[in-house]
Amino acid sequence: MPTVIDEDHPAHVDLAAAWESVDVRAAGDFWCTLEDRRPGLLPHRDAPLFFTALGRLLVGGDDPANRAALLRVLGHAYRHFDLLPHANTIGDALLATVARHARPRGRPSSPSPPSAPCAPPRAPSVAPPRRPATAGPGGTSR
């Protein structure tokens, strides 16, 4: 279980310890959580990079050059997608995702495949109309 910071408030946990236990499925779950709360806010293809950069920045521990690179990536995303007005929604989605995916130390992730809480939007496809089979000479279809 992630380390408890405050004995009086067990809901407060060490974010760095929780982040270490998050697995690769969390980025997709982060996008789904964000999409549920604010549809269309962040494109699905950009969610893994955004999620990872935001989480790494929050838990710290990187050298100044890495932190500067993370800030550049996040700054670009925030400007490009106009995310600043939605910072609370993004923060809540990040914390909810980490809470769902954090697991006690020393315990491997579940061997069962993850159930997808949502799927990325797909472009509608239009299938060409089928032509009815025509009868050829002698009543056989071609």
C-alpha positions as a printed Julia matrix, in Angstrom:
142×3 Matrix{Float64}:
   0.0     0.0     0.0
   1.31    3.5    -0.67
   2.97    5.11    2.33
   0.64    7.07    4.6
   1.9    10.61    5.17
  -0.48   11.65    7.94
  -1.69    9.12   10.5
  -4.79   11.25   11.24
  -5.78   11.4     7.57
  -5.21    7.95    6.02
  -6.62    9.17    2.7
  -3.45   11.26    2.25
  -0.82    9.01    0.7
   2.65    9.55   -0.67
   2.1    10.36   -4.34
   5.66    9.34   -5.26
   5.18    5.86   -3.79
   1.83    5.5    -5.51
   3.27    6.68   -8.85
   6.02    4.04   -8.68
   3.41    1.3    -8.56
   1.32    2.54  -11.5
   1.45    0.28  -14.53
   1.32    1.02  -18.26
  -2.48    0.61  -18.44
  -2.94    3.73  -16.36
  -2.35    6.16  -19.26
  -5.34    4.77  -21.15
  -7.43    4.91  -17.99
  -6.32    8.51  -17.43
  -7.58    9.46  -20.88
 -10.89    7.68  -20.26
 -11.31    9.43  -16.91
 -10.54   12.78  -18.5
 -12.85   12.04  -21.44
 -15.7    11.18  -19.04
 -15.25   14.48  -17.2
 -14.45   16.77  -20.17
 -15.06   15.1   -23.55
 -12.65   16.15  -26.28
 -10.23   17.93  -23.96
  -7.13   15.89  -24.83
  -6.66   13.7   -27.92
  -6.28   10.01  -27.16
  -2.93    9.79  -28.98
  -1.42   12.48  -26.71
  -2.69   11.11  -23.4
   0.19    8.68  -22.61
   2.89   11.32  -23.06
   0.89   13.92  -21.16
   0.06   11.52  -18.31
   3.66   10.36  -17.94
   5.12   13.87  -18.08
   2.59   15.21  -15.56
   3.12   12.31  -13.15
   6.91   12.48  -13.34
   6.83   16.22  -12.73
   4.52   15.85   -9.72
   6.59   13.24   -7.94
   9.86   15.09   -8.57
  13.23   13.46   -8.12
  14.5    14.34  -11.58
  17.5    16.48  -12.23
  16.89   20.09  -13.33
  17.42   19.33  -17.03
  14.78   16.58  -16.99
  12.34   18.77  -15.08
  12.88   21.55  -17.62
  12.17   19.11  -20.46
   8.98   17.92  -18.73
   7.88   21.51  -18.23
   8.48   22.25  -21.92
   6.37   19.26  -22.98
   3.57   20.13  -20.56
   3.72   23.84  -21.37
   3.36   23.1   -25.05
   0.42   20.76  -24.43
  -1.32   23.24  -22.13
  -0.98   26.03  -24.72
  -1.81   23.87  -27.73
  -4.93   22.3   -26.22
  -5.88   25.31  -24.04
  -5.79   23.17  -20.89
  -5.12   25.81  -18.24
  -8.83   26.53  -17.58
  -9.25   22.78  -16.97
  -6.28   22.29  -14.61
  -8.46   21.1   -11.7
 -10.2    18.53  -13.92
  -6.83   17.26  -15.17
  -5.42   17.08  -11.63
  -8.47   15.22  -10.37
  -8.27   12.75  -13.26
  -4.56   12.18  -12.56
  -5.14   11.52   -8.85
  -8.14    9.26   -9.54
  -6.13    7.25  -12.05
  -3.14    6.83   -9.74
  -5.45    5.82   -6.89
  -7.08    3.15   -9.08
  -3.82    1.76  -10.41
  -1.58    1.99   -7.34
  -0.92   -1.36   -5.74
   0.85   -2.4    -2.57
   4.64   -2.62   -2.83
   5.99   -6.03   -3.75
   2.72   -7.14   -5.25
   2.83   -7.76   -9.0
   0.15   -6.38  -11.26
  -2.82   -8.62  -11.91
  -2.16  -11.29  -14.55
  -5.63  -10.93  -15.99
  -6.04   -8.61  -18.96
  -7.39   -5.19  -18.06
 -10.98   -4.39  -18.74
 -11.13   -1.24  -20.82
 -13.3     1.37  -19.08
 -13.77    3.11  -22.4
 -12.52    2.89  -25.92
 -11.04    5.7   -27.99
 -13.42    7.2   -30.48
 -13.32    5.66  -33.91
 -13.98    7.36  -37.16
 -17.22    6.18  -38.69
 -16.68    3.87  -41.58
 -18.97    3.65  -44.52
 -19.03    0.3   -46.22
 -19.72    0.32  -49.96
 -23.18   -0.95  -50.79
 -23.37   -4.59  -51.76
 -24.6    -5.36  -55.19
 -27.11   -8.13  -55.49
 -25.85  -11.19  -57.28
 -27.01  -11.25  -60.85
 -27.99  -14.36  -62.67
 -25.79  -15.2   -65.62
 -26.74  -17.18  -68.68
 -28.5   -20.38  -67.78
 -29.74  -19.07  -64.43
 -26.43  -19.31  -62.55
 -25.07  -16.4   -60.62
 -21.76  -14.88  -61.62
